[in-house]
């Protein structure tokens, strides 16, 4: 455990945890659109920016990617931190004014938005879908293409590999804006415009999982495919 202070409150935080984790333990709300507790931190949306005292001076940092340190001082609700979060929300709102999750973040930051709800579901490049696919599922069907040295791309993007996707839908569940859509029509599931054949439960007959997903689980776990064709309600 390490001793830190957040907005003047002295606490003990778990070594290796982040400022965001410590703030959650104190029920201090910090906004975010790119964080999930089961995934690695990314800091892409910058809505979780706080002030941290480093070498005697206060500096801005994303709380989800900044580990706690002994004696660390943190300001979540300082004017500088709130203005930084407002600027991040304003930039997202400028890029995606019709996406409701972005509009909600903007409103919470004190930015005025039209009264009607947003109707778009833009990709805000939060990376949650990529991290869910890679870290939880482990199939690497999604790749985050960012600008960088020797990369000739105009804008960052999410690249989909249909050859490795198993149709599990983890990316759709993780997406905060509804950009990743998963649709089901009878014995078919459609995601990233790829059609997957669904497997019926051998007890109730309900289509419950893509065949590709069950075969992937069978390959990686060693469990025979026939043992996986019973839905959770009938097990």
N, C-alpha and C positions, 0 to 999 in steps of 0.2 A: 504493500500500500504506500501511496505517496500523499503528502499534504499539499493541497492546492486551495485556492480561494476563487469563487465564482461570484461576481457582483458583491464582494465583501463577505460572503459566507464561506467560512473555513470548513473544508471537508476532507475526508480521506477517499482517494480514488484508487481503483485497481491499477496496478502497474501494467503498462501495455495497453490500457484503454485509451480512449480519445476524449477530448473535451466534450464532444457531442454525447458520448456515453455518460460522462459524469453529470452533465446538465440534465439528462433524462432521469438519472437517479434522484435528482433534486426536484423533479417535476418542473424544470425551467424549460418552457417551450422554445425551440429553435426551428424555424421553418426549413423545409428541404423538399426537393422534387427528385433528387437522384440518389437518395439513401434508402437502403433496406437492411434491417438488422442481420439478415442471414447472408449478406453479400459483402464483398470488399468495398471499402470506401473509394469514392471517385472524385468528389469535390467539383463536379462539372457545373452544377447550377449556381453555385456560390451563394445560395440563399442562406446558408448556415454560417456566414462570416461573423466572426467575433473579434474582439481586441485581446491581444496577448502581450504581456510585458516580457520583452526579451532584451537581455543585456542593458537593463535600465530604461528602455524606451518601449512605448506601446506601438504594436504593429498589428495590422489586420491579417487574419488567417482563417481558413475554412476549418470549422470545428470538427467535421467528420474525418478529416485527414491529419489532424494535429494531435499527437500523443501527449498525454499528461506527463509532467515532470515535477520533481520535488521542488516545492516552493513557488510553483507557477501561479501567476495572478491572471485572471480572466475577467473581461467585461463583456457580458452578453447584451446588456441594454444601455450601453453608452451611446451617445449621439453619433460618434464615428461609426460604431458597429451598425446601428440602425440605418444610417445613411448609406453605408456600403450594401446592406441587404436590400434597401429600397432601390438603389442603382441597379443591382443585379435583377431585381424583379421588373424594373422598368425596361431593361434591355430585353428580357424574355417577352414582356408584353408587347414591345415594339415589333418583335419578330413574329409573335404568334398571338395577335389580338383576339382571335376568335376561338382559341382553345381554352375551355373552361377551367382546367386545372391551373393554367398560367394566369388566367384572370383572377382566380381565387387567391393565388399567391400575391398578385399585384394589389388586390384589395386589402389583404392583411398587412401589406407593407405601407399602406396609406396612399395608394395610387388610385385615382378615380377611373372607373371603367363604365361603359354604357350599362344601363339597367338590364337589358335583355341578356339572356345566357348565351355563351359561345356555342357555336354549332360545329366547329372544326375539331379535329383530333390530330394535331400536328405532331411530328417527331421533334422533340426538343433536344435530342442527342444526349440524354441523361445516361445512356449506357446500361441501364438496368436490364434490358432484354439480353444484351451481350453477356453480362456477368452472370445472369441466371442460367443461360444456356451453357456457358463454359464452366462455371463453378459448381452448380448444383446438378445439372444434367450430365455435363461432361462430353457433349458431342461436338462442340465448337462449330455449330451451324451458322453462327452470327459473328461478324467481325466489325470492330469499330475502326473505320478508316479516318484517321486524323491528319491534319496538315503537319508537316515536319520536314526535316532534312531529306532530300532526295525523293520527296513525295510530290508528284505533280497533280494535285487535285485542287479544285477551286474551293470546295466546301467539305467539311467533315461529313461522313455518311455511315449508315449501317449497311453492311453487305451480307446478303443471305446466300447460303450454300444449300441448294435443294438436295444435293447428293448425300448430305450427312444429317439433315433434319429428320426427326422421328415423329414430329407432330404432337409432342406432349403438351404444348400450350403454355409452358412455363414463362416464355417471353411475353405472352399476352396477359398473363396474370400479373407480371411485374410491371408492365407498362403503366405509367401514371396518367397518361393522357388519352388512352384508347386508340392510339395510332396502330398498334399491332392488333389486328382483328382476327378472331377465331370464330368461324361459323360452322355449324353442323346441319347437315341435311340428310336425314335418314342414316344410311350406312356410310356417309362420307363426312370427313372433316376437312375444312379448307382453311389454311393458314399460310401467310406469305404467298398467296396465290397457288400454292401447291395442294393437290387433293390427296387425302389419305383415306385408305380403306379402314373402316372401323370394325372392331371385333365384337360379336354378340356374346353376351354372357351365356355360358352353357347351362345355366339353371333357369334364369328368368327371360333370357332372350334379348335383354336390353343392350343396345350398342353402348359400350362404356370406355373403350380405349382404342387408339390406332393400332393396327397390326404391327406396324413398324416399331412402335414404342415397346410393345410386349416382346417382340423378337430381340430388340436391343437389350431389354432387361434379362431375357433368357441367355443371351450370349455373355453378358457381363457377370451374371450371377451364377450361371450353371444350372439354374432351375429349368426343367423342361417347359417348352412353350405351352403344352397341354395343361400344365399345372397353373398357368397364369390366366386362363380364360374364364375365370369366375369373378364377377364384379364384387366390390366391397360389401354391398348390401346382402349378398348371398353367401358370403364366406362363413 
